[in-house]
Amino acid sequence: MTSSLEDLPRVADRLSDDLLLPPETVKVRARAREFATSILAPRAAELNSAEESRAAFPRDIVDAIAAAGLYAVPFAEDVGGAGLEFPMLAAATVLEELGYYSAGIASALYDGQALLVGHTLDAAPAAIRSEFLPRLIRGEIVGSFATSEPDASTDLSAEHMRTTARRVDGGFRLSGRKRWITNSCAADITTVLCVAEGQQAMVLVDMSAQGITVLEPDKKMGNRLKLTSDIVFDDVFVPEEHVIAQPGRGLAAALGSLALGRIGIGAVGVGMAQSAFDHAARHLRRREAFGHKLGEFQHWQFRTAEHAIGIESARSLYQKAARKFDTTGRAEPEAAMAKVAGSRIGVDVARDAIQVHGGYGFVRELTADGVVNHLEAIWRDAKIGEIYEGANEVQLWSIARVALGRDITA
């Protein structure tokens, strides 16, 4: 069996460059690409088509990411991080490189781990940060980031949330149900947004505590290695020392991490788009119809150029958003722009890449030749980027609030 990834040209190397990136980021890209090429590419067909199950969680890849030092990229030296000047810029670059071969790995094992859970721990009280963040960087623990609920996802206001924390001696008692929680079936810890004393709070939950039930992973259209499961909390005790954000500060803590997640999703979308683009470019140069290479037809020349512009624009947006966060501590509205642009271009290029290939683009595996086609997985995986970590419609609204003012758009 062969893979359509074999001898895939890196067209971005001709259309783009890292001229404006700091040298430390360029070095991280090279390290991330070497990791993705050697570890993810040979297993891409297996990883991207695996059926969701607890057994499918790729713990060995968590270990490999940690061993390669990639979990250290976003963090300071005092917790075992790389201590980079522009950590978020480098982390987003890692996500693009991982997403080139596997969006599920990128979003579940890096965006979820390093950005959502990692940033939440990084901003937590010193005792939590110093205990748990180094363990996450070393790959010793898997974390989940639990905000969404069956009836509250985009709207995380206190009146819509049903997961509550009741104050008791020494801490809180947590009850409720969380949904769409990535890595929950394999998590050692979970950061949970809940309502306490009428306001949102954020707590760290040891997943071995009594009263926790994790359901089987959801069966999804795509992004299958981003294993999501419901978590049910039934009067689970959370000690006071595991409170990440006190009542009234929980939503800000969650949104701060989600802003970085949006940059990450934009970067993953760029990685998927670039991969689909490279598949299309190779086919346009090879395949003939009516005595001409497909690439000789002006329609596909123009579509190729338009997608090249879209990819480069989305790449520049995620890089700007990441660098703005590294420089100012804020990422909006660029993070919203990066998320919309990256997720859109991932869908658009995957669709046209399949169209370029005709029937060959529609198969998962051409059994007669034993060739695995990766465009099918990219197409399935790309769509969720427009939905999760803040639907694109909500991101557009948030951008409009900056452009027109809250008095008009609120």
C-alpha positions as CSV (number, residue, x, y, z in Angstrom):
1,M,0.0,0.0,0.0
2,T,1.3,3.4,-0.9
3,S,0.3,6.9,0.2
4,S,-0.6,10.0,-1.7
5,L,1.8,11.8,0.7
6,E,4.8,10.2,-0.9
7,D,6.9,12.7,-2.9
8,L,4.4,15.5,-2.2
9,P,5.9,18.8,-3.2
10,R,6.1,21.6,-0.7
11,V,4.7,24.3,-2.9
12,A,4.8,26.8,-0.1
13,D,8.5,26.8,-0.3
14,R,8.2,28.5,-3.7
15,L,5.3,30.9,-2.8
16,S,6.1,31.9,0.8
17,D,9.0,32.4,3.1
18,D,9.6,33.1,6.7
19,L,11.3,36.5,6.1
20,L,9.4,38.3,8.8
21,L,9.6,35.5,11.4
22,P,12.2,35.7,14.2
23,P,15.1,33.2,13.9
24,E,13.8,31.3,17.0
25,T,10.4,30.6,15.2
26,V,12.2,29.5,12.0
27,K,14.1,27.0,14.1
28,V,10.9,25.7,15.7
29,R,9.3,25.3,12.3
30,A,12.2,23.2,11.1
31,R,12.0,21.0,14.3
32,A,8.2,20.7,14.0
33,R,8.4,19.8,10.3
34,E,11.0,17.1,11.0
35,F,8.8,15.7,13.7
36,A,5.7,15.7,11.6
37,T,7.4,14.2,8.6
38,S,9.1,11.4,10.5
39,I,6.4,10.6,13.0
40,L,3.0,11.7,11.6
41,A,3.4,11.2,7.8
42,P,4.0,7.5,7.9
43,R,0.9,7.0,10.1
44,A,-1.3,9.6,8.6
45,A,-3.8,7.2,7.0
46,E,-4.1,5.2,10.2
47,L,-4.4,8.3,12.4
48,N,-6.9,10.3,10.3
49,S,-9.3,7.4,9.6
50,A,-9.2,5.7,13.1
51,E,-12.7,5.0,14.5
52,E,-13.3,6.9,17.7
53,S,-12.8,4.7,20.8
54,R,-10.9,5.0,24.1
55,A,-8.3,2.6,22.7
56,A,-7.7,4.9,19.7
57,F,-6.2,7.6,21.9
58,P,-2.6,7.9,20.6
59,R,-0.8,8.2,23.9
60,D,2.5,7.2,22.2
61,I,2.3,10.4,20.1
62,V,1.8,12.5,23.3
63,D,5.1,11.0,24.5
64,A,6.7,11.7,21.1
65,I,5.6,15.3,21.1
66,A,7.0,15.8,24.6
67,A,10.2,14.0,23.7
68,A,10.7,16.3,20.7
69,G,10.4,19.3,23.1
70,L,7.3,20.7,21.3
71,Y,5.2,21.0,24.4
72,A,7.9,23.2,25.9
73,V,7.6,25.7,23.0
74,P,4.8,28.0,24.5
75,F,6.1,28.2,28.1
76,A,8.7,29.9,30.3
77,E,11.9,28.2,31.5
78,D,10.8,28.1,35.1
79,V,8.2,25.4,34.4
80,G,10.4,23.5,31.9
81,G,9.5,25.5,28.9
82,A,11.7,26.8,26.0
83,G,11.7,30.4,27.3
84,L,11.2,31.9,23.8
85,E,10.7,35.6,23.2
86,F,7.7,34.8,21.0
87,P,6.2,31.6,22.4
88,M,2.7,31.8,20.9
89,L,4.0,32.6,17.4
90,A,6.2,29.5,17.7
91,A,3.4,27.3,19.0
92,A,1.0,28.4,16.2
93,T,3.8,27.5,13.7
94,V,4.0,24.0,15.3
95,L,0.3,23.7,14.8
96,E,0.5,24.5,11.1
97,E,3.2,21.8,10.6
98,L,1.3,19.2,12.6
99,G,-2.0,20.0,10.8
100,Y,-0.3,19.5,7.4
101,Y,-0.4,15.7,8.1
102,S,-3.1,15.3,10.8
103,A,-5.6,17.9,11.9
104,G,-6.8,15.5,14.6
105,I,-3.4,15.3,16.2
106,A,-2.8,19.0,15.9
107,S,-6.1,20.1,17.4
108,A,-6.4,17.4,20.1
109,L,-2.8,16.8,21.2
110,Y,-1.4,20.3,20.7
111,D,-4.1,23.0,20.5
112,G,-6.0,21.2,23.3
113,Q,-3.0,20.3,25.4
114,A,-0.5,23.1,25.0
115,L,-2.8,26.0,24.3
116,L,-6.2,25.5,26.0
117,V,-5.1,23.4,29.0
118,G,-1.6,24.7,29.0
119,H,-2.4,28.4,29.0
120,T,-5.1,27.8,31.6
121,L,-2.5,26.2,33.9
122,D,0.1,28.9,33.0
123,A,-2.4,31.6,34.2
124,A,-3.4,29.6,37.3
125,P,-2.3,30.3,40.9
126,A,1.4,29.6,41.5
127,A,0.8,26.3,43.3
128,I,-1.3,24.8,40.5
129,R,1.0,26.2,37.8
130,S,4.2,24.8,39.4
131,E,2.7,21.4,40.0
132,F,0.8,20.6,36.9
133,L,2.3,22.6,34.0
134,P,5.8,21.0,34.2
135,R,4.1,17.6,34.1
136,L,2.1,18.5,31.0
137,I,5.2,19.8,29.3
138,R,7.0,16.5,30.0
139,G,4.0,14.5,28.6
140,E,3.3,12.9,32.0
141,I,-0.3,14.0,32.1
142,V,-3.1,14.5,29.6
143,G,-5.5,17.4,30.2
144,S,-9.0,18.4,29.1
145,F,-10.6,21.8,28.8
146,A,-14.2,21.6,29.8
147,T,-16.4,24.6,29.0
148,S,-19.3,23.5,26.7
149,E,-22.4,21.8,28.0
150,P,-25.5,20.2,26.3
151,D,-27.3,23.5,26.4
152,A,-24.4,26.0,26.6
153,S,-21.5,26.2,24.2
154,T,-21.3,29.4,22.3
155,D,-23.2,31.1,25.1
156,L,-21.3,30.4,28.3
157,S,-23.2,32.9,30.4
158,A,-23.9,31.9,34.0
159,E,-27.7,31.7,33.4
160,H,-27.3,29.2,30.6
161,M,-24.7,26.9,32.3
162,R,-25.9,24.0,34.5
163,T,-22.6,22.8,35.9
164,T,-22.4,24.1,39.4
165,A,-19.9,24.2,42.3
166,R,-21.3,24.3,45.8
167,R,-19.0,25.7,48.5
168,V,-18.3,23.3,51.3
169,D,-15.6,23.0,54.0
170,G,-12.2,22.9,52.3
171,G,-13.4,23.5,48.7
172,F,-16.4,22.8,46.4
173,R,-18.8,20.1,45.4
174,L,-19.0,20.0,41.6
175,S,-22.1,18.6,39.8
176,G,-23.2,18.8,36.1
177,R,-22.5,17.6,32.7
178,K,-19.9,18.8,30.1
179,R,-20.1,18.0,26.4
180,W,-17.6,18.0,23.4
181,I,-14.7,17.6,25.8
182,T,-11.6,16.8,23.9
183,N,-9.3,14.0,25.4
184,S,-11.7,13.5,28.3
185,C,-11.6,9.7,27.8
186,A,-7.9,9.8,28.4
187,A,-7.5,12.8,30.7
188,D,-5.7,12.8,34.0
189,I,-6.9,16.3,34.8
190,T,-9.7,18.6,33.5
191,T,-10.1,22.3,33.9
192,V,-13.8,23.0,34.3
193,L,-15.8,26.1,33.9
194,C,-18.7,26.1,36.3
195,V,-21.1,28.4,38.2
196,A,-20.3,29.1,41.8
197,E,-22.2,31.6,43.9
198,G,-24.0,32.7,40.8
199,Q,-20.9,33.5,38.8
200,Q,-18.5,31.5,36.7
201,A,-15.5,29.9,38.3
202,M,-12.7,27.7,36.9
203,V,-11.5,24.6,38.8
204,L,-9.0,21.9,38.2
205,V,-10.5,18.4,38.6
206,D,-8.5,15.2,39.2
207,M,-10.2,12.7,36.9
208,S,-9.6,9.9,39.3
209,A,-11.9,11.5,41.9
210,Q,-15.1,9.8,43.0
211,G,-18.3,10.8,41.2
212,I,-16.9,11.3,37.7
213,T,-18.3,9.4,34.7
214,V,-16.8,9.7,31.3
215,L,-19.0,8.5,28.4
216,E,-17.7,6.7,25.3
217,P,-16.3,9.0,22.6
218,D,-18.7,10.6,20.1
219,K,-18.8,9.3,16.5
220,K,-18.0,12.2,14.3
221,M,-17.8,13.0,10.6
222,G,-14.2,14.0,10.8
223,N,-11.4,15.0,13.1
224,R,-11.8,11.6,14.6
225,L,-8.6,11.5,16.7
226,K,-9.9,14.6,18.5
227,L,-11.8,12.3,20.8
228,T,-14.7,14.1,22.5
229,S,-16.8,12.6,25.3
230,D,-19.4,13.8,27.8
231,I,-18.2,14.1,31.4
232,V,-20.8,13.8,34.2
233,F,-19.8,15.2,37.6
234,D,-21.9,13.9,40.5
235,D,-21.0,15.8,43.7
236,V,-17.3,15.7,43.0
237,F,-15.1,17.2,45.7
238,V,-12.7,19.9,44.5
239,P,-10.2,21.1,47.1
240,E,-9.8,24.9,47.5
241,E,-6.2,24.7,46.3
242,H,-7.5,23.5,42.9
243,V,-9.5,26.6,42.2
244,I,-8.0,28.2,39.1
245,A,-10.2,31.2,39.0
246,Q,-12.6,32.3,41.8
247,P,-16.3,33.1,41.2
248,G,-16.5,36.1,38.9
249,R,-13.2,35.4,37.2
250,G,-13.8,32.0,35.6
251,L,-15.2,33.2,32.2
252,A,-12.3,35.5,31.7
253,A,-9.9,32.6,32.4
254,A,-11.7,30.5,29.8
255,L,-12.0,33.1,27.2
256,G,-8.3,34.0,27.5
257,S,-7.4,30.4,26.7
258,L,-10.0,30.2,23.9
259,A,-8.5,33.3,22.2
260,L,-5.2,31.4,21.8
261,G,-7.2,28.4,20.7
262,R,-8.7,30.4,17.9
263,I,-5.2,31.4,16.7
264,G,-4.3,27.7,16.8
265,I,-7.4,26.6,14.8
266,G,-6.5,29.2,12.2
267,A,-3.0,27.7,12.0
268,V,-4.3,24.2,11.7
269,G,-6.6,25.3,8.9
270,V,-3.6,26.8,7.0
271,G,-1.7,23.5,7.5
272,M,-4.7,21.5,6.0
273,A,-5.1,24.0,3.2
274,Q,-1.4,23.9,2.3
275,S,-1.5,20.1,2.2
276,A,-4.6,20.0,0.0
277,F,-3.0,22.7,-2.2
278,D,0.2,20.7,-2.6
279,H,-1.8,17.6,-3.6
280,A,-3.7,19.6,-6.2
281,A,-0.6,21.2,-7.6
282,R,1.1,17.9,-8.1
283,H,-2.0,16.5,-9.9
284,L,-2.4,19.6,-12.1
285,R,1.2,19.1,-13.3
286,R,0.7,15.3,-13.9
287,R,-2.8,14.7,-15.1
288,E,-3.8,15.2,-18.8
289,A,-7.2,15.7,-20.4
290,F,-7.9,16.4,-24.1
291,G,-4.2,16.4,-24.8
292,H,-3.2,19.0,-22.2
293,K,-2.0,19.0,-18.6
294,L,-4.8,20.0,-16.3
295,G,-2.6,22.9,-15.1
296,E,-2.6,24.3,-18.7
297,F,-6.3,25.2,-18.3
298,Q,-6.8,28.8,-17.3
299,H,-9.6,28.0,-14.9
300,W,-7.3,25.9,-12.7
301,Q,-4.4,28.4,-13.0
302,F,-6.7,31.1,-11.7
303,R,-8.1,29.0,-8.9
304,T,-4.6,27.9,-7.9
305,A,-3.5,31.6,-7.7
306,E,-6.5,32.6,-5.7
307,H,-5.9,29.8,-3.2
308,A,-2.2,30.7,-2.9
309,I,-3.2,34.2,-2.0
310,G,-5.8,32.9,0.5
311,I,-3.3,30.6,2.2
312,E,-0.7,33.2,2.5
313,S,-3.2,35.7,3.8
314,A,-4.5,33.3,6.4
315,R,-0.9,32.4,7.4
316,S,0.0,36.1,7.9
317,L,-3.1,36.6,10.0
318,Y,-2.4,33.8,12.4
319,Q,1.2,34.9,12.7
320,K,0.2,38.5,13.3
321,A,-2.4,37.5,16.0
322,A,0.2,35.3,17.7
323,R,2.9,37.9,17.7
324,K,0.4,40.5,19.0
325,F,-0.4,38.3,21.9
326,D,3.3,37.7,22.6
327,T,4.0,41.5,22.5
328,T,0.9,42.9,24.2
329,G,-0.9,40.1,26.0
330,R,-3.9,40.6,23.8
331,A,-4.9,38.8,20.6
332,E,-8.2,40.3,19.5
333,P,-9.6,41.1,16.9
334,E,-6.8,39.4,15.0
335,A,-7.4,36.0,16.7
336,A,-11.0,36.0,15.4
337,M,-9.8,37.0,12.0
338,A,-7.2,34.3,12.0
339,K,-9.7,31.7,13.0
340,V,-12.2,32.6,10.3
341,A,-9.6,33.0,7.5
342,G,-7.7,29.8,8.4
343,S,-10.8,27.6,8.8
344,R,-12.4,28.9,5.6
345,I,-9.3,28.4,3.5
346,G,-9.0,24.9,4.8
347,V,-12.5,24.0,3.6
348,D,-12.2,25.9,0.3
349,V,-8.9,24.4,-0.8
350,A,-9.8,20.9,0.2
351,R,-13.0,21.1,-1.8
352,D,-11.2,22.3,-5.0
353,A,-8.4,19.8,-4.5
354,I,-10.9,17.0,-4.6
355,Q,-12.5,18.5,-7.7
356,V,-9.2,18.7,-9.4
357,H,-8.6,15.0,-8.8
358,G,-12.1,14.0,-10.0
359,G,-13.0,10.5,-8.9
360,Y,-9.5,10.0,-7.6
361,G,-10.2,12.7,-5.1
362,F,-13.4,11.1,-3.9
363,V,-11.9,7.7,-2.8
364,R,-10.4,6.9,0.5
365,E,-8.3,4.2,-1.0
366,L,-8.0,3.1,-4.6
367,T,-8.0,-0.6,-4.0
368,A,-6.8,-1.6,-7.5
369,D,-3.6,0.4,-7.0
370,G,-3.4,0.3,-3.2
371,V,-3.1,4.0,-2.9
372,V,-4.4,5.8,0.1
373,N,-5.9,9.3,-0.6
374,H,-5.5,11.9,2.1
375,L,-7.7,14.5,0.6
376,E,-10.8,12.7,1.9
377,A,-9.6,13.1,5.4
378,I,-8.6,16.7,5.0
379,W,-12.1,17.4,3.6
380,R,-13.8,15.7,6.6
381,D,-11.5,17.3,9.1
382,A,-11.6,20.9,7.7
383,K,-15.3,21.5,8.3
384,I,-15.1,21.5,12.1
385,G,-12.7,24.4,12.0
386,E,-15.6,26.7,11.0
387,I,-17.6,25.5,14.1
388,Y,-15.6,24.8,17.2
389,E,-13.8,27.1,19.6
390,G,-16.3,29.8,18.7
391,A,-18.3,29.4,15.5
392,N,-17.2,31.6,12.7
393,E,-20.5,33.6,12.8
394,V,-19.7,34.6,16.4
395,Q,-16.1,35.6,15.3
396,L,-17.5,37.8,12.6
397,W,-19.8,39.4,15.2
398,S,-16.9,40.1,17.5
399,I,-14.9,41.7,14.6
400,A,-17.9,43.8,13.7
401,R,-18.1,45.0,17.3
402,V,-14.6,46.4,17.0
403,A,-15.4,47.9,13.6
404,L,-18.8,49.4,14.3
405,G,-18.8,49.8,18.1
406,R,-20.6,47.8,20.8
407,D,-23.4,50.4,20.9
408,I,-24.4,49.3,17.4
409,T,-23.7,45.6,17.5
410,A,-24.3,44.5,21.1
